[in-house]
């Protein structure tokens, strides 16, 4: 965890520095590594910091070259509060939703995401239910059926979740 903390001390300072370079597609999933390390609150904080400081609604408002939509799709996934961290695996890791409600139509794997506290700008997950059942997992499996995710968000990190 200490290595991740060091990596994210500075953002986007360039490819020749020992810090996170958000403009490089192979590292787009790295902020979500905190989920696997047992610190999803750090994923939530880091992803939101990247979204708020490195992206803007202006021409060129992305931290790197948007090759085939890589940068913009990272932002969209992160705004939904989920991310397909492992290619080829039907699993999404969690961040925190930016919007109170999002529906993703993806055939049998459709998702409905509710996060009413997102309207207040709360970036930290305090609770999650998947199809009405409480979950302590920082990931969900896509198993060929629709799912409803209800996030409870807070303004403070919740290391216990």
Beta strands, then each sheet from edge to edge (+ up, - down):
strand 1: 82-83
strand 2: 91-94
strand 3: 101-104
strand 4: 111-114
strand 5: 124-130
strand 6: 133-134
strand 7: 139-141
strand 8: 147-154
sheet 1: 1+ 2- 7+
sheet 2: 3+ 4- 8- 5+ 6-
end
